[in-house]
Amino acid sequence: MSTIVTSNVSDGTLSIPTTYVTNGSAKVWANLNGTGTIALRDSLNISSVVDNGSGDYTHNFTNNMADANWSAVGSVQASSATSALYFSNSQTGYNASGPTVSSYRSYIVTGSFTATDRDNVSFHLNGDLA
């Protein structure tokens, strides 16, 4: 494999430092069918997903993060316009011991904080790979 070393990338009009690409790109992302037998529709850097119960999934990374100081953003598709859903990545949304370098645990709850499965679960993580 060859390595190209450059400090900037350009499309001929705009030039940006390569650190914007390497530091700003999602290192993990997934689109999951979270109902019935769960299944990844598409993903990057996910080796497997575990269904821990209603609305509770553990996403295991193929390649670990450098540390547990990554950032996660998620979304779910509501079944109707009146459904209020929350994708929790707060203190209760991380693994029981807090964020880890090898997995992300997500919880989906309704507006009344009842755990619920959803057809379309998506998230991405930004941070540094190990």
GIWO-V680199 format. One record per residue. PSI is psi in whole degrees, -180 to 180 (* if undefined). OMEGA is omega in whole degrees, 0 to 359 (* if undefined). BURIAL is + if it has 16 or more other C-alpha atoms within 10 Angstrom, else -. Layout:
((PSI/OMEGA/BURIAL) (PSI/OMEGA/BURIAL))
This chain:
((139/178/-) (153/177/-) (131/176/-) (126/179/-) (123/178/-) (152/181/-) (-17/180/-) (153/174/-) (138/182/-) (145/172/-) (11/182/-) (-20/179/-) (-46/183/-) (138/178/-) (133/178/-) (151/176/-) (144/180/-) (-22/178/-) (-26/175/-) (-35/180/-) (-50/184/-) (-37/181/-) (-26/186/-) (-7/182/-) (146/175/-) (135/180/+) (-18/178/+) (136/171/+) (157/181/+) (151/169/+) (118/191/+) (137/166/+) (110/187/+) (17/179/+) (155/180/+) (-133/174/-) (109/185/-) (148/180/+) (138/174/+) (130/172/+) (-41/179/-) (155/182/-) (168/172/-) (128/176/-) (32/175/+) (123/179/+) (-32/180/-) (162/175/-) (136/179/+) (131/176/-) (106/183/+) (-3/184/-) (-174/184/-) (119/177/+) (17/187/+) (111/185/+) (141/172/+) (123/181/+) (112/181/+) (134/184/+) (145/172/+) (-46/177/-) (128/183/+) (156/171/+) (159/181/+) (-34/179/-) (-178/182/-) (19/181/+) (33/179/-) (170/180/+) (137/181/-) (143/175/+) (135/182/-) (166/176/+) (158/175/+) (155/177/+) (122/179/-) (151/181/+) (-17/176/-) (166/182/-) (-22/182/-) (-6/181/-) (129/175/-) (118/182/-) (150/179/+) (131/174/+) (109/189/+) (122/169/+) (32/176/+) (-163/183/-) (-40/181/-) (-9/182/-) (-19/176/+) (173/174/+) (155/184/+) (-33/181/-) (7/182/-) (-179/180/-) (148/178/+) (170/178/+) (-14/188/+) (-8/181/+) (164/177/+) (126/178/+) (123/182/+) (148/177/+) (140/176/+) (126/181/+) (157/176/+) (179/178/+) (-23/177/-) (15/176/-) (37/174/-) (127/180/-) (140/183/+) (145/174/+) (152/176/+) (151/181/+) (-39/188/+) (105/180/+) (124/181/+) (148/175/+) (164/170/+) (154/179/+) (138/172/+) (143/181/+) (-167/181/+) (137/173/+) (152/179/-) (*/*/-))
